[in-house]
Amino acid sequence: MRLSPIAIAALLALTACSQSPEPQPTVAPKTEAVAEPAPVTEPMDAAIAGSWRSPENVARDIYRHPKETLGFFGVKPEQVVVEITPGGGWYSEILAPLVKGKGRYIAAVIDPAKTTNARAAEYYGGALKELQDKFTGSPEQYGEAQIVQFDPAAPVVAEPASADVVLTFRNVHNWLGQDKAPLYFKSFFDALKPGGTLGVVEHSAAAGVTPKADSGYMTEQQIIDLATGAGFVLAERSDINANPKDTTDYANGVWSLPPTLRGGDQDRQKFIDIGESNRMTLRFTKPAASTDAPAGETAAESVPAPQQ
């Protein structure tokens, strides 16, 4: 049967209407972008990496190992930390910002007005001004830092039983030469809370070397005797700051080495290659229940050797 043109057109239209529409692509619903969590920065790392630290001080990190040293001493942001005679503030640049807002940093320095020697007064006065200028010049980092001035003949470095940690870096050889070391260790003991920590870093004579009195070097046993004599207990020793290349037997003592290089051009490269001094790192604790140790005797004051 032949269909008319009109019938054919109607049949085609009916067929087209019966076909299913082509599937449309599925579009996922829009979602808000999720931000990656910020990296966690340890307070100690942040303090050591601080842009406020002087380049000269940062360059010495390879010898002074601040993160390892302060970690060994158990320093934490919420603590009251007392640093003894910090000089120009090498460790102040790390410690003061570290505890800001949570703990407290105290720089205990010798009062120049309490010294009995004009040269010593000038030295201590210069060190005090340098530290004050550092603190006032950067209030964001040091606005909460405190400076306590004490009499070297009767040192009181902080309120009794107020500190969690007392730290001294390369100072004891000066006190030993002035016969004041027992007084200082007694003051540390008094300042610490029961169970508190005393951290000591000092130039350490090599095994078999008997250090000269004016060399800047000491033996571990000398430090241990001073600390235990004041009532402390030796908790642990560390080689964090040891330097086996340092033979500790030079004409200009520890000041032969960087950063002082007292010998000038003589053997300069040799001493640069050795690096900074061999140092002991000792941690002591104040017993949780203790009695005050007897105070030492006062002695005549001498001019301190520059910090190394």
C-alpha positions as CSV (number, residue, x, y, z in Angstrom):
1,M,0.0,0.0,0.0
2,R,1.3,3.4,-1.0
3,L,1.2,6.1,1.7
4,S,0.4,9.6,0.8
5,P,3.0,12.2,1.5
6,I,0.9,13.6,4.3
7,A,0.7,10.2,6.0
8,I,4.4,9.7,5.8
9,A,5.1,13.0,7.5
10,A,2.7,12.2,10.3
11,L,4.3,8.8,10.9
12,L,7.8,10.4,11.1
13,A,6.6,12.9,13.6
14,L,5.1,10.2,15.8
15,T,8.3,8.1,15.8
16,A,10.5,11.1,16.8
17,C,8.2,11.9,19.8
18,S,8.5,8.3,21.0
19,Q,12.3,8.4,21.3
20,S,13.9,9.0,24.8
21,P,15.9,12.2,25.2
22,E,19.7,11.8,25.4
23,P,21.1,11.7,29.0
24,Q,22.6,14.9,30.3
25,P,26.0,14.9,32.0
26,T,25.8,14.9,35.8
27,V,27.2,18.0,37.4
28,A,28.6,17.6,40.9
29,P,27.3,20.1,43.5
30,K,29.6,23.0,44.3
31,T,31.5,22.7,47.5
32,E,33.6,25.3,49.5
33,A,37.4,24.8,49.2
34,V,38.8,23.4,52.5
35,A,42.0,25.2,53.6
36,E,45.0,23.1,54.5
37,P,45.8,23.2,58.2
38,A,48.7,25.5,59.1
39,P,51.9,23.7,60.0
40,V,52.4,23.3,63.7
41,T,55.5,25.4,64.8
42,E,57.1,24.4,68.0
43,P,57.7,27.4,70.3
44,M,61.4,26.6,70.6
45,D,61.8,26.4,66.9
46,A,60.0,29.7,66.4
47,A,62.1,31.5,68.9
48,I,65.4,30.2,67.5
49,A,64.3,31.1,63.9
50,G,63.2,34.6,65.0
51,S,64.0,37.4,62.6
52,W,65.0,39.6,65.6
53,R,68.1,37.5,66.3
54,S,71.3,39.2,65.2
55,P,73.1,37.5,62.3
56,E,76.3,37.3,64.3
57,N,74.5,35.3,67.0
58,V,72.7,33.0,64.6
59,A,76.1,32.2,63.0
60,R,77.2,30.7,66.4
61,D,74.2,28.2,66.6
62,I,76.5,25.5,65.1
63,Y,78.7,25.7,68.2
64,R,76.1,26.6,70.9
65,H,73.3,24.2,69.9
66,P,70.5,26.2,71.5
67,K,67.6,23.8,70.7
68,E,69.4,20.8,72.0
69,T,70.8,22.6,75.0
70,L,67.6,24.2,76.2
71,G,65.8,20.9,75.5
72,F,68.3,19.1,77.7
73,F,67.6,21.5,80.5
74,G,63.9,21.0,80.0
75,V,63.1,24.7,79.3
76,K,59.4,25.3,78.5
77,P,57.4,28.4,77.5
78,E,55.3,28.4,80.7
79,Q,58.3,28.5,83.1
80,V,60.1,31.2,85.1
81,V,63.6,31.2,83.7
82,V,66.5,33.1,85.3
83,E,69.6,33.5,83.2
84,I,72.8,34.6,85.1
85,T,74.9,37.5,83.7
86,P,73.7,37.0,80.1
87,G,76.3,39.5,78.7
88,G,75.0,41.0,75.4
89,G,72.0,38.7,75.5
90,W,72.9,35.8,73.1
91,Y,70.4,33.5,74.9
92,S,68.1,36.4,75.8
93,E,67.2,36.6,72.1
94,I,65.7,33.1,72.4
95,L,64.6,32.8,76.0
96,A,62.7,36.0,76.4
97,P,60.4,35.6,73.3
98,L,60.0,31.9,74.1
99,V,58.4,32.5,77.5
100,K,56.6,35.8,76.6
101,G,53.0,35.6,77.5
102,K,53.1,32.3,79.3
103,G,56.2,32.3,81.6
104,R,58.8,34.9,82.7
105,Y,62.4,35.6,81.7
106,I,64.7,37.2,84.2
107,A,68.2,38.4,83.4
108,A,70.2,38.5,86.6
109,V,73.1,40.9,86.2
110,I,75.7,42.4,88.5
111,D,74.9,45.9,89.8
112,P,77.8,48.1,88.6
113,A,77.2,50.3,91.7
114,K,77.9,47.4,94.0
115,T,81.3,46.6,92.6
116,T,84.5,47.5,94.4
117,N,86.8,47.8,91.3
118,A,86.5,50.7,88.8
119,R,87.3,48.5,85.8
120,A,84.8,45.9,86.9
121,A,82.2,48.6,87.3
122,E,82.8,49.9,83.8
123,Y,82.6,46.3,82.4
124,Y,79.4,45.5,84.2
125,G,77.9,48.9,83.4
126,G,78.6,48.4,79.7
127,A,77.0,44.9,79.7
128,L,73.9,46.2,81.5
129,K,73.4,49.1,79.0
130,E,73.8,46.7,76.1
131,L,71.1,44.4,77.5
132,Q,68.8,47.3,78.4
133,D,69.1,48.7,74.9
134,K,68.3,45.3,73.4
135,F,65.2,45.0,75.5
136,T,63.9,48.6,75.0
137,G,64.6,48.5,71.3
138,S,62.4,45.5,70.6
139,P,59.4,45.6,73.0
140,E,57.5,43.0,70.9
141,Q,60.1,40.4,71.8
142,Y,61.4,41.7,75.1
143,G,58.6,43.8,76.6
144,E,58.0,41.3,79.4
145,A,61.7,40.5,80.1
146,Q,63.0,41.6,83.5
147,I,66.4,42.7,84.6
148,V,67.4,42.1,88.2
149,Q,70.6,43.7,89.5
150,F,72.4,42.0,92.4
151,D,75.3,42.6,94.7
152,P,78.2,40.2,93.7
153,A,79.3,40.0,97.3
154,A,75.8,38.7,98.4
155,P,74.0,37.6,95.2
156,V,70.2,37.4,95.2
157,V,69.2,36.5,91.6
158,A,65.5,36.1,92.1
159,E,62.8,35.9,94.8
160,P,63.2,32.8,97.0
161,A,61.8,29.6,95.5
162,S,60.3,31.5,92.5
163,A,62.2,30.0,89.5
164,D,61.6,26.8,87.6
165,V,65.0,27.0,85.8
166,V,68.3,28.8,86.5
167,L,70.8,28.9,83.6
168,T,74.4,29.9,83.4
169,F,76.5,29.8,80.3
170,R,80.3,30.0,80.5
171,N,80.4,32.1,83.7
172,V,81.6,29.9,86.5
173,H,85.3,30.2,85.6
174,N,85.0,34.0,86.4
175,W,83.4,33.4,89.8
176,L,86.0,30.7,90.6
177,G,88.8,33.2,90.0
178,Q,87.1,35.7,92.3
179,D,86.4,33.0,95.0
180,K,82.7,33.8,94.7
181,A,81.5,30.6,93.0
182,P,80.0,29.0,96.2
183,L,78.0,32.2,96.9
184,Y,76.6,32.1,93.4
185,F,75.6,28.5,93.5
186,K,73.9,29.1,96.9
187,S,71.9,31.9,95.3
188,F,70.8,29.6,92.5
189,F,69.6,27.1,95.1
190,D,67.7,29.7,97.0
191,A,66.0,31.1,93.8
192,L,64.8,27.7,92.6
193,K,61.5,26.0,93.5
194,P,61.9,22.6,95.1
195,G,62.4,20.2,92.1
196,G,63.7,23.1,90.0
197,T,66.6,22.8,87.5
198,L,70.0,24.4,87.4
199,G,71.6,24.2,83.9
200,V,75.3,24.8,83.5
201,V,77.4,25.2,80.4
202,E,81.1,25.8,80.9
203,H,84.4,25.5,79.0
204,S,85.6,22.0,79.7
205,A,89.3,20.9,80.0
206,A,90.1,18.0,77.8
207,A,90.7,14.6,79.5
208,G,94.1,14.5,81.1
209,V,94.6,18.3,81.0
210,T,94.8,20.2,84.3
211,P,93.4,23.6,83.5
212,K,95.3,26.7,84.5
213,A,93.5,29.1,86.8
214,D,93.4,31.8,84.2
215,S,92.7,29.6,81.1
216,G,88.9,29.8,81.3
217,Y,88.6,26.0,81.3
218,M,87.4,23.9,84.2
219,T,86.8,20.3,85.0
220,E,83.4,18.7,85.4
221,Q,84.3,17.7,88.9
222,Q,84.9,21.3,89.9
223,I,81.4,22.3,88.7
224,I,79.9,19.2,90.3
225,D,81.6,19.9,93.6
226,L,80.3,23.5,93.6
227,A,76.7,22.5,92.8
228,T,76.5,19.6,95.2
229,G,78.1,21.7,97.9
230,A,75.1,24.1,97.6
231,G,72.6,21.3,97.9
232,F,72.0,20.3,94.3
233,V,71.9,16.8,92.9
234,L,73.5,16.0,89.5
235,A,70.7,14.7,87.3
236,E,72.5,14.2,83.9
237,R,75.5,15.3,81.8
238,S,75.6,15.7,78.0
239,D,78.1,16.1,75.2
240,I,75.8,18.4,73.2
241,N,78.4,21.2,73.3
242,A,81.6,19.1,73.3
243,N,84.3,19.8,70.7
244,P,86.9,17.0,70.6
245,K,89.1,19.2,68.3
246,D,89.7,21.6,71.2
247,T,92.9,20.5,73.0
248,T,92.3,23.2,75.7
249,D,96.0,24.0,76.3
250,Y,96.7,27.3,74.5
251,A,98.8,30.3,75.6
252,N,95.8,32.6,75.6
253,G,93.5,30.0,77.1
254,V,90.0,29.6,75.8
255,W,90.2,33.1,74.3
256,S,92.6,31.8,71.7
257,L,89.5,30.3,69.9
258,P,86.6,32.0,68.2
259,P,84.9,34.2,68.7
260,T,87.6,36.2,70.5
261,L,90.8,35.0,68.7
262,R,93.0,36.8,71.1
263,G,96.2,35.8,69.4
264,G,95.4,37.9,66.4
265,D,97.0,36.5,63.2
266,Q,99.2,34.0,65.0
267,D,97.7,30.5,64.2
268,R,94.4,32.3,63.4
269,Q,93.3,29.7,60.8
270,K,94.2,26.9,63.1
271,F,91.9,28.2,65.8
272,I,89.2,29.0,63.3
273,D,89.3,25.4,62.1
274,I,89.0,24.1,65.7
275,G,86.0,26.3,66.2
276,E,84.5,27.3,69.6
277,S,85.5,25.7,72.8
278,N,84.9,22.2,74.2
279,R,82.0,22.6,76.7
280,M,80.4,20.6,79.4
281,T,76.7,20.6,79.7
282,L,75.4,19.6,83.2
283,R,71.9,19.5,84.6
284,F,71.3,19.6,88.3
285,T,68.1,19.5,90.4
286,K,67.1,21.1,93.7
287,P,65.7,18.3,95.8
288,A,61.9,18.4,96.3
289,A,62.4,18.6,100.1
290,S,65.6,20.3,101.1
291,T,67.3,22.6,103.6
292,D,69.4,25.6,102.7
293,A,73.1,25.0,102.2
294,P,75.6,27.1,104.1
295,A,76.7,30.3,102.4
296,G,80.3,30.7,101.3
297,E,82.7,33.3,102.3
298,T,83.0,36.7,100.6
299,A,86.2,37.7,98.8
300,A,87.8,40.6,97.0
301,E,86.5,41.3,93.6
302,S,88.4,41.1,90.4
303,V,87.7,42.2,86.8
304,P,85.8,39.5,84.9
305,A,87.2,38.0,81.8
306,P,85.1,38.7,78.7
307,Q,82.5,36.1,77.8
308,Q,83.6,33.6,75.2
